[in-house]
């Protein structure tokens, strides 16, 4: 009895390779997003500290020049925070696109695997039929020999 051989095995390996690559891209995008979110949290912390320091000093009295310096500093921190938030949004969109590509790669691999399973099942059924046919032929030949005697 010959063994089952899936002729699209190379395609299946290629689909698995594509899925693996897509997973790596998703992991990398997730890592970059986490770093961006950590940076955003640091920016927000600096901004909160600067505002608190400005308010504390304003209560004790501050010159107009010092107030302008604080407001410029806070504005600069807000601009950095806003840039980090915009980068985060961009990275979220990129991560969503990477996840969609991963889902597509998984679906393509599963389609080939399903085809393999179906063909393997058909092969098993065909082999069972062939074995049954051979068994019947042997039985008929054996009966024919008995009847001749």
N, C-alpha and C positions, 0 to 999 in steps of 0.2 A: 504494500500500500504506500503510495507516494505521500510525501509530506505537503502540508499546506504552505503555499508561498504567495505572499501578498506582493503583487507587482508594483504597487504604489508605495512601497516601504521607504523609498528615497524621498518621496513627497511628504510622507508623514514625518520623517526626521527633519526635513526642511521646515515644516510647519511648527514642530517643537522648538527648533532653533529660533524661528521668528518670535514665538511666544516668549522664549527665554530672554531674547533681546528686548522685547517690549516690557517685560517685567523689570529688567535692569533700568530702562529709561524711566519707568514710573518710580522706582526706588530713588533714583538720582533726583528726579523732580521733587519728590517728597522731602528729601534731605535738604535741598536748596530752599524749599518753602519753609521748613522748620528753622533754618538759619535766618531767613528773612524775618520770620515772626519773632525770633529771639532778638534780632537787631531792632525791630519795631518796638518791642517791650523796653529795651534799653533806652531808645530814643524818648519814649513816653516817660520813663523814669527820670531822665535828665531834665525833660521839660517841666515835669511836676516839681522837681527840686528847685529849678531856676525860678519858677513862679512863686514858690513858697519863700525862697530867699528874697525875692523882690518885694513881696508883700511884707515880710518881716522887717526889711530895711525901710520900706516906705512908712511903716508905723512909727519907726524911730526918727523919721525925718531924713530926707535925702535931697540932694541938689538936683536941679533940672538936668544937668549934664550926666550925672550918674543914672538918673531915671531913663534918659535917652539910651545910654549904654545897655541898661538892662532890657529895655524894650527891643532894641536891635538884636541883642543876644537871644532873647526869647523868640523873636521872629525868625531868626536863623534856625533855632531848634525846631520850631513849628514847620519850617520849610523842609528840613531833613526828615521829620516825622511824616509829613505829607508825601514826600518822595518815596519813603519806605512803604507807606500804605499803597501807593500806586504800583510799586514793584510787586507787592504782595498780591494785588489783584491780577496783575499780569501773570504771575507765577501760578495762581489758582486756575486761570484759564488754560495755561500750558499743561498743568497737571490733569485737568479734566480731559484735554485732548489726548494726552498720553494714556489715560485710563481707557478712553474709547478705543484707541488703537490696540491696547492690550485685550479688551473684550472682543474685538474683531479677530485678533490672532487666536484667541482661545476658541472662538466659534469655528474658525477655519480648521484648527487642529481637531476639534471634536467631530467635525463633519467627516474628515478623513478617517478618524478612528471608528466612527459609526459604520462607514463603508467597509472598513476592514472586518469589523465584527460581523456584519451582514454576509460578507463573502466567505468568512470562515464558517459561519453557520451553514451557508449553502453548500460549501465544500463538505462539511460533515454529513449533511443530508445525502449528498451525491455519493459519498463513500459508503454510507450505510445502505443505500439502494444497490450499489454495485456489489457489496458484500452479500446482500440478500439474494441478488441475482446469481452470483457464483455458487452460493449455498444451494439454491434450488436446482441449478444445473448438476451439481454433484449428486444431490439426492435423486434426481431423475436418471442420471447415468447409473447410479447404484441400483435402482429399482429395475432398470432395463437389463442389467446383468443378471439379477435374480430371476427375472421372468424367463430369460433364455435358458437357464439351467433347469 
